[in-house]
Amino acid sequence: MSRDAYSLTGMGWGNRFSFQRTLAELLGKRWMEAVVPAALLIGVIAYFGLTTEGFFTSSNGQTMSQSVAELGLVALGMTIVLVGGGIDLSVGAVVAVVNSCALIMYKQLEWPVLVVAVVSIGIGAAMGGVNGFLIAFLKTRPFITTLVTLLAYRTIAEFIDEDYSSKLALLSRFDDSWTFIGAGRIAGIAMPLVILIVVAAVIHLLLSRSRWGWRVTAVGSSRTSARRAGMNLAVITASTYVVSGALAGASGLLIASRLEQTSARTGQGLEFSVLTAVVLGGVSLAGGRGTAMRALIGTLVVCVISQGLILQGKERYLFQVVLAIILLVFAAIDLKWGKNRGKAIQKIYLVPGRFKIEKSPDIYEPGSVWALNDKLTGAQAIGRDVLDGPEDVVVDRHGNIYCGDRRGYLWRIPGAEGEPELLARVGGHPLGVAVDADDNVLICVAGMGMYQVSQTGAVSGVSTEVRRTWYRVNDDSAIRLADDLDVTDDGIVYFSDASTRFDGDEFFLDLIESRPNGRLLSYDPSTGKTSVELRNYAFPNGVCISHDGQSVLINSSNLYRIDRYWIKGPKKGQLEPFAVNLPGIPDNINRASDGTYWVAFAGMRTPSWDLACKLPGFRRRMIKEVPTDEWLLPNLNTSCVIKVTEQGEVLESLWDGQQRDHAVITSMREYDGYLYLGGLTNNRLGRVKVNEVEDHDSKQLEGAGQR
């Protein structure tokens, strides 16, 4: 069970939760697009249920299920066309033609019901294919083309009605299968509704899971990009109209089975109702966005309004007026929201918090342990100009040096005098590295999680996600900013996930927000399970197993402190301060050979940033009104390593005072009397002898005594 580290954040409970941040996370969810039409659906059902007699009766439910199925099938076809970047105004006329043809085949020609059903759908597909051919291959405009075919198909329906309506009215034929199509039931559910549910499930899978559906969405989103990706735009576009026609044909078949009569007015105005339904459900008129489920929600709204007004005895024109208003409003919302949704989320997603930060220690105090020096200046350069930003470094038992760099590479260097050799291309941004008992290299990759690289260069994912927290709006299952790690003697890996909201290239946004978005994770190789040990931690960065193996030391970069988390013994599960109110930003932490710990400072605190941390309003205005490259940020260009005792006391500080060799030091590792230095923006590793550092200390003290 994970513990909450919030008590150590220095943030008041009133600042723990943010309505604005929750709203931004909600708006970023795709399912939020269906919230408005779903709320409208609930509202219209409640309104007509309370004001209309007989609305909640079984007979009305039967009528509703039939109308929903007939309209819903056409709406699903329209959804596919709109997602593909087109529009089909001929669907109502297609329904009318197929309705008449189905009755001719069933009553006059007396074909088997199955043949009638297949041919009816085929006629609809052929009529849709005509639209697709004209639009996709002859490059005609979808709106004008389908408007013309609407008139043409409607004329065909009128001719059929004129020649066959009287003949069909005198013919009768009874077939249980035919009746079952329009009025049968399966498990108490009307057959038309069952057909709609099955078709909706198929369309959903096609759009969201099939290659064809992905290509349709790609064409609707950007025809230029789809063409450059090698897609056959003509075939894909034509296929959407074929599917739309087939589903309109299926709707015409249901109407024929239910009414058993032809009429030139069948499906008249249906295209208007269908367009309203799909737009209301969140299917974009601009293409590239829409789902089957949202189309069905819009269909339900339209059918409820239609049936409710009929039960109230209202004139048909009122229904048309209501639909016109709904279509106008939601089309405007779709246009504006589709263009500005990302901008709106971006403006409110970052919500700075207020921290209580103690006054920084005075590093310029005479005789201070923080006195600037050149102990790290002149360190031996390893891999100069070959490495690019080695954030962390580790040395295995054979003396091989490993580090990643920001190009996604993992390097192996056979000793300090050896040349770097590329061990693996991991991808992402490799940060913390460690070596397990089998000489496998474990590496934290920002944006990807924790990976393992064998000595042969084989890369495999070890831990990329955890169980999602059920009550969080933001999905925290992915490991977004794996930062540093360490391995216990029994093989358990403890590693930090610095932020559950921002990726590696956005780490500065987490620093600006200054909220407890991070966590400490553990991975057990025996079970393959990753667990959350600590939640709500303020940018956990460096991780180090204590010398006795009883606890884990964790650097909090945002809070300028180091904490101890007990993993064994009587205090197991407890989190307590270790070294607090540090004057710098702690990055990585590792064990020293004398029972102490080395800590790298990626930057030093500044009065301006300390003040900004106490003023969330100032930071909020800054990110909204100031260009990104002019934002006030923490200082991240310091070359400093400190040594800390087991009790958290700072013993000494080591600097590259001239910043000649190491502009930034984000990690250090002691091995065989040497200290190896890594830096996020450096083009090399550094190597300095530890006892030379101590000798340098003694000489400085002697010189000071002589003076």
N, C-alpha and C positions, 0 to 999 in steps of 0.2 A: 504494500500500500504506500502510495507516494505521500510525502510530507509537503506542507506549504511553507515556503521560505519568505512569505510576505512580511512577517513580523520584523525582518531584518532590512527591509527596503528603505525605511525612513520616510515612507509615504503614508499620509493619513488615510484612514479608512474611507473618508469622503471622496478621495481621489482614486480609490481602487477601481471603481466601475465608471464607465463613461457611456452615456446614452448616444453621444455622437459617434463614438467608435463602433458601438454595436449596430447603429443604423448603417454606417458605411459597410460593415461586414455583411449585413443583411442585403443591402442593395447590390453587393457583388455576387450574390447567389443567383444562379440561373432560374431556380424555381421561384424567385421573387417576382419574375415577370408574370406569373400566373396568379399572384395574390389579388391584384385589382379585379380581374374578371371573376375569380372565385368569390371574392367578397360581394361583387355585384350579383352573382348567381344566388348566393344566400339571401341577399337583400330582396331580390324580386320574388323568390319562392316565399319568403316570409310575408311580403306585401300581399301577394295574391292569395296566399293561404289564409290570411286574416281578413281580407276584404271580399273574397269571391266565394260564393256558396258552391259547393261541389268540387272544389279544386283538389282536395285530398281524397277523392273517391277512386275506387278500382277502375271504373269505366274511363275516367279521365286519365288515369295512369296508363291504361291500355292505349288510348288515343295518343298520349304523349310519347310512349315508347315507339309507336309506329312513325310518328312525325320526326322524332329525334333520329331514328335509324335512317330514314329517307334523306333527311337534310344532312345528317352526319357523314354519310358515305360521300356525298358530293363535296362536303367541306374538307374531307381528308384528301380528295383529289386536288382541290383548289390549293390546299396547303403545300402539296408537293410542287405544284406549278409555281407558287409564289416563292417558296424556298429556292427554287431554281432560277429565280429572277424574272419570271414571266407573269402572265395573268390570263385567265380563261373566262370570257364572258358568254361563251356558248353553252355552258353546262345545262341551263334550263331547257334549251331547245333540244339538246341531246337526250335529256330525260323524256321529253315529249315524243320524240321519234322512236326511241327504244320501247316506250310504253305501248305505242300503237303496234310496232312490229312484233312484240312479244304476244300481244293478244291475237294478232293474225296467225302467228305460228301455232298458238295454243288452241284457239277456237276454230279457225277456218281450216288450217292445214292439219290440225290434230297431231302435231309432232309430240314425241315423248317430252315430259317436263324437263328432264335433264338436258336434252338437246336444246329446248327452248331457252333454258337458263344460260347455257354456254354460248349459244349464238347471239343472244341479247347482249351479253357482256362484250362479245366480240364486235357487234355492231357499234357499241359505244366506243370501244378501243379504236376501231377504224375511223370513226368520226373525229376522235381526238388525234389520231395519226395524221389526218388531213391538216389540222391546225399545226401539228408539230412539223410536218413537211414544209408548209408555207413559211413558218416562222424560223425554223432551224436551218433549212437548206436554201430557201429562196430569200432569206434575210428580210422578211416583212416585219412590220411592227406588231408586237403581240396584241396591243389594245385594239388597233384598227382591224387586224386580221380576225380576231375572235368576235369582234362586233359584226363584221361582214358575215362570218359563218353563222353567227347567231341568227341573223335575218334569213340566211339561206336554209338553215336547218329548221327554222320556224315555218318557213314556207313549205318545206317537205312535210312537216307535221300537219299543216293545214290541208294539203292535198290528200294525205292518207286519211285524215279525219273525214273529209268530204266524200271520199269514195268508199270507205269501209265502215264508218261509224254505224250507219243504219243496218248494214249486213251483220255486223258483229253483235248488235243489240238483239237480233233475232236468233242468234245461235247460242246454244248452251252446252256446256261440257263440265262434268264433275270428275275431279281427280283429287284424291286426298293429298298427294304430294304438292300439287299446285296450291291448295288451300293452306297447307302447312307452311309454305314459304311466307305468306302474308299474314297468317293469323295463328300459326301453331305456337306451341310453348315447349320449352325444354327446362325441366326443373322449376317450373313456375315462371320462367322468364320468357317474354315474347320472342319468337323466332327472329323477327327483324332486329331486335336489340342484340340478340346473340351474334347475329351476322356482323353487326356494327362493332361489337367488342372484339371479335376475332380479327376483323380487318384492321381495326385500330392498332391491335397488338402487332400485327404484321408490318404495318406502315411505320410504327415506332421502331421496330427492330431494323427495318430497311434504312430509315433515316439516321439512326444513331449507331448502328453496328455494322452495316454493310459497306463495302467499297463503293457501290453505286450511290448510296445515300450520302457518303462523304463527298463524292464528286458532285452530286447535285448541289450540296451546300456550298462547295468551293466555287462552282460556276455562278451561283446566286450572289456570293459574297464579292467576288472579283473575277470577271471573265478574263481580264488580262493575265492575272496570276495563274488562273486555271489553264489558259492556253500555253503559257510559258512552262507550266508543269507537264505539258504533253498530253493533256486531256482532249478528247474528241468532243468539242462543245456541241456540234450539231447533233450527234447521236444522243448525248446526255439530255439536251434540251428537248428533242423530239420525244424521248422516252417519257418525260414528265407529262406531256400532253396525252400520250397513249394511256398512261395510268389514270389520268384525270378522266378521260373519256370512258375507260372501262368502269370506273367507280360510279360515274354518272349513269352508265348503262345498268349497273347493278341496282341503283336507286329506281330507275325506270321499271325494272323487273318487279321490284317490291310493290310499286304503285299499281302496276298491272294486276298483280296477284291479289292486292287488297281491294281495288275498285272494280276491276274487270270491265272497264269501259274506256273508250278513247275520247280525247278532247284536245282540240287545238290549243286550249288554254292551259293544258297540263304543264307544270313547271314554269309558267309565266311569272317573271319577277324573281325566280329562284336564285339567279346569279347575284341579285342584290342582297338577298338574305344570307347567302353563303359568304359573300365578301364581308358583310357585317360580322358574321359569326367568327370568321378566322382572324380578322383584324382585332376584334374585341378580345379574342383569346391570346393575342400577342404575336401572331404571325406577321412578320414585317412585310409591308408593301414594297420595300426596297430590295428584298431578297436576302437569302443567306441566313435567315433566322426564323425558327418556328418548329413546333413539335405537334405530334398527333394528339397528345393529351390536352394541350392548350386549345387546339381546334375544337375538341369535343366540349370543353368548358364553354367556349363561345357559342357552340351549337345549342347547348342546353339553355343558355341565357335567352337566345332568340326564340327557341321553342316555348319556353315558359312564358315569355312576354306575349307571344302569339296566342297561345291557348288561354292565357289569363284574360286577354282582351276579348276573345271570342266568348268565354263564359260570362263576361260582364256585359255582353251584348253591344260592344262598341263597333263602330264602322271599320271596314277594312283599311280605309285610308289612314286612320289613326295609327295603325300598326306600321304602315309605311313611313309615316312622319317620325315615329319613335325610332325606327331603324335608321332613318336618315340622320337624325341627331346623334345617335350612338356612333354611327360610322364616321361622321364628321369629327366628333370629339376624339375618338380613339385613333383615327388616322393622324390627327394633329399631335396627339400624345406620342404616337409611334415615331413620327418624324422628328420631333424635338428631343424626346428621350433617347431615341436611338443614337442621335448625334452627340448628345451631351452627357449621357450616363457616365461614361468613363471619366469625364472632367469633374462631374459632381462628386463621384466617389473619391477621386484623387484629392479634391479640396478638403474633404472631411475625414479621410482615412487616418491621417497622422494627427494624433491628439496628445500634445505634450502634457506631462504630469509634473507635480511639484514634489521635490525631495527636500528633506531636511539634511543639510550638509554642514558638518562642522568646519570651522575655520582651518585652513590648511596650515600645517607646520611651516615654520620659517626656515627654508633651506639655506638662507644666507646668514644665519646666526653664526658668529665666530665659534670655531671648534665643532661645528655641526657635523654629524655623520654624513650629511648630504653634501659636503663641500665638493665643488667641482674639481675633477682631476683628469689625468690622461692615462689611467691604468689600462684602458682598452685601446688606446691609440697605438697604431703600429702593429696591430694584430695581424698574424699571417693570413693572407687572402687565399681562399680555396675556391676554385671554380670561377675565377673572375671572368665576367662577361659571357660565361656559359649559362650560369644560373640566372633566373629572373624572378626575384622576389621569393626566396626560400623562407617562408614564415616560421617553420620549425625545423629542428635538426635532431637526429638521434644517431648513436653509435652502437653497433651490435658487439657481441662478445669477441668477434674476430677482428675488430677494429675497422669494419666497413662503416662508412658514413652515409646516411640517407637523408634526403630532404625532397620536398615537393617544390614546385614553383607555379606561378599563376597562369602558365600556359596549359596546366593540366598534366604536367610531367612528374614522374617520380624518378629521382636520380640516385644512383649508387656510386660512391667514391671509395676506391680501395686504399684507404689510408690518406693522411693529410697531404702526401706528396703525389698521390695518384690523380689521374684525369677522370672527370665525371663521365659516367656511362649511363645512358638512358635505360632504366630498368623497365618502365611501363608508361603507357599513356593512360592515365586514370580518367581524365576529363574533369570538368568542374574546376574548382579552385582548391587544391590540396592545402590543408593547414596543418593541424597537429599530426605527428607521426610517432609510432612506438614499434617495438619489436617484441613478439611473443616468444614463448619458450621453444618454439619450433623454427625460429628465425624467419617467420613470416612478418612482413611489414604491415602494420595496421595504420590506416590513414583516415583522418577526418576530411571529408570533401564537402565544402560549402555548397548547398543546394542539392546534395545527393545523399549524404549520410556517411556511414563508416564502411570502408572497403578494406579488403585484404589483398596483398600482392605477394606472391610466392617468390622464391629466389630465381625461378625461371621466367618471371615477369607475368605470370597468369594473374588476371584481375578478377575478383569476385566480390559481389556485394555481401556484406556481413549484417549490417543493420541499417535499414532505410526507412523504417516506419515503426510506430508504436500504436497501441490501441487508442482510438480517438476518445477524447473526453466527451461524454454524451451531452453535457449541458452547454458546451461552447458553440457559439455560432461559427466561429472561425475553425476550420478543420485543422486540428493540431496533430493529426496522425503522421504526417510527413515530417522527417527530420530536415529542417530547412537550413540550419546554420551550425552543423557539427564543427566544433572548433578545436578542442584539445582532448587528449585521452591519456590514460595510464592503465597498466595491467597489474593486478594483484598476483601474489605467488600461486594462488589456486586458479588463475586464468580468467577471472572476472574482469571485464573491461569497463571502466568508468569513463564516461565522456560527456562533454558539455554540448548542449544545443542552445547557442547563445540567444536565439530569437525564434519564436513560433510565428512571427508576423512578417519578417523581412528576410530576404535571401542574402547571400554573401556579398554581392555587389551593392547591397543596400544597407550595409551594417551601420553606416553613419545616420540613417533614419532612425534606427533604434536608439542610438546615442542621443539624438535630438528629442525623441519622444520621452526617453528616460522613464519608462515604465517597466515593471517586472514581467517581461515577456519570455524569459529563458527558463531552462530546466536542466537538471542533472540526470543523466540516463545511465543505466548499467546493462551490460550484455553478458549473458551466461552462455558460453559456447557449448556446454553440455546439454542444454535444452534448446538453444537457438532462440531464446526469448529475450526481448529488450523490454526493460521496465523503467518507469519514471520514478526516480528516487526523490527528487525535489521539484516542485512546481513554483511558479511565480517568483523566479529569481531574476535579479537585475543584471542582465548581460553576463552570465557566467562564462568565463573565458578559460584560463589555465586550470588544469586538473592534475593533481599529484597524490599518489598513495604515500602515506606517512611512512617513516622509517620502520615503525613497529607493525605496519600493516593493519592497524586498528581503525584508521580514519582516512578520509579523503580531504585534502586541502583544495579549496576552490577560490579562484580569483573572481571578484566582481568588478569589472572595469567601470561600470557606471557609478558604483558607490565607493571606489578607491579603497577597497578593503579585501581581506582574505578571511574566509570562514572555514571552520572545520566541521565536517560531517562524519559522525561516527558510524562505521559499518560493522564493527564487532565490539564485543565486551559489554559491560553493564550500561554504557551510554548509547548503545546501538539505536540508530534512528534519530538521535538528537543533533541539532545544528547549533553551533555556538561560534562567537567571534574568535578570530585568531590574531589578526593584525588589522587594526582599523585606522581610519583617517590618515591614509598614506598621502604623501604629497604628489604622487604620480598615478598614472593609469596602469594598473597591473595587467600584464598580458599572460605569458606562460610562467609556470612554476615547476621546478624540478628539484630532486634531492641532491644534496652536496655530499662529498665523501666523509665529512667530519660530523655528520649527524645534523647538519643545518639544511637550509633550503636556499636555492637561487631563485630570484624573481626578476623578470624583465619588465621594465617600464616602457610601454609604447609611446608615452607622452607624459608631460608634467601638467599639473593643474595650473589654471590661470584664474585670477580674480574675476575676469569678465565672464568666463564660462561658469564658474561657481555661482555668480550672481544670476546668470541666465537660467541655471537649473532651478532657482527659487522663483522664477517668474515664467510660469507656463504661458501666460497671456502674451508676453513678449516673444516667446519662441513661436507661438501660433501666428502672430502677425508677421513674423520674419518669414516663415515658410510660405505665406500667402502673398506677401508684397515684395519680397526681395528675390532677385534671381538666384538660382541654386548655387552658382559659383561664388556668390558673395555672402552665403550663410555663415553665421558665427558657428564654429565647430570646436570641439576639444583639440588641444594641441597633440598632434600625433607624429612628432619628428624628434624624439628624444633618444639618445644613446646611453642608456643607463641600466645597470644590473645591480641588484642589492642582495645581501645575504641576511637571512632571517633565522633566528634560533627556533628550537622546538616550542618555545614559549611565545613566539611571535615578536620577539625583540629584534629590531634592525641593528645589525652589527656593523655593516659597512656598505658603501656604495661605490661602484666602479663605473667610470664614465669614459667615453671617447669625447673628451671635452672640446676638441676641435671639430668633431663630426667629420673628420677627414676620411675615415675608413668605413664608418658605420653610421649613416644618417639616422637609421631607425634600428632598434634592437627589439624584436618581439619574442625571442626565445634564446635560451642558452642550455647547454648540456655539458656536464662535467664527465670526462673520461680520461683515465690514466694520467692524471695530473694536469690536464689541459681543459680549458673552457672553450666550447664551440658555440659560436654566435650566429643566430639567424635573424633576418630582417625582412619585413613584408615588402619593402620597396628597394632593397639592396640588390646589387648584381653579383653577390659573392657570399660565401660563408666566412666567418672569422675564427681564428684559433689563437688563443693566448695561454701561456703556461701559468697555472694557478700559483705556484710558488714564486714565480717572477712578480706576480701581482703583489704577493705578500712582501717580497724583498723590496719592491718599489715603495710600499707603505713604510717599511722600516727606514729606508734612505730619506724619505720625506720627513719623517719624525726626527732623524738625526740632524738633517739640515736645519729644521726649525729650531732645534736645541742650540746649534751653533750660532744661529742668528740671534 
